[in-house]
């Protein structure tokens, strides 16, 4: 991953160069709609949420597969996708969360999280419309998030996911989410 660079090495940047680059990003003429601190808070919180959500699913993918099955969203031949989703989605949540935390490939990670979040919202809404009372299967059944929104696939889960959606849009649409330098 990271290589220790010493003064005189190719690619070495001093702390003052790094700080001046950061100051240029939010210079007075910058047209960014959100302050840097809000962008970083949303990025870090969203990354942490997706990492936490992935842990239980990574440890017990069969339980996550059952949670997907209970939604009764995939029917007929599509039911065979449940195992694939239960195996692929938790590592994807972990990797995208980590990418947000380390501030690398932020836009691709945020786009993947946006897609997952939209699927979560649609799945929970479908359960509510059909009058089902099930656990959301989100992996967020510990801590303050569970206390605030619960673990059921209900209106609280949709509100929680809408908050995550707004946080994701802040990250995704911020000029800070690109790794390009200004010319």
C-alpha positions, 0 to 999 in steps of 0.5 A: 500500500503506502511506501515510506518516502524520505526527503529527496525521494521521487514523489516525496511531499513535505507536510507544507506541500500537502497542507497548501494543497488542502487549502487550495481545495477550499480556497475562498473562490471555491464553489463547493456547497458543503464545508470540508468538515461536513464532507469528511464527517459524512465520508467517515461515518458512511464508511464506518457504517458500511464496515460495521454492517459487513462484519456480521454478514461476513461471519455468517453469510448463511444468515444473511442469505436467509434474510435476503430470502425472507424478503421474498424479492427474488422469485422463480429462477432468480432465487438462485441469486440469493447465495451469490448476493450473500457471498458478494455483498458483505465484502463489497460493503467492507471494501467500499467502507474502507475506501471511504475511510482511507479517502481513496477511490471515493467516487467509485466507492460512493457510487457502489454504496449509492446503488446498494442503498437504493436497493435497500430502500426499494427492498424495505419499501416492498416489504412494507407495502406487502405488510410483512414484519421482518428483520431488515438483515442490514447487520446494523443491529448493534449500537446507536444506529439500532437504537435510533432506527431499530432492526425491523424492515419498517419506516425507521429503516427507510428513514435511516437509509434516506439519511445514509443516501443524503450523506452519500450524495454529499460525499459523491457530489463534493469536489473533494471526492476526486483525487485529481489535482487542480491545474 
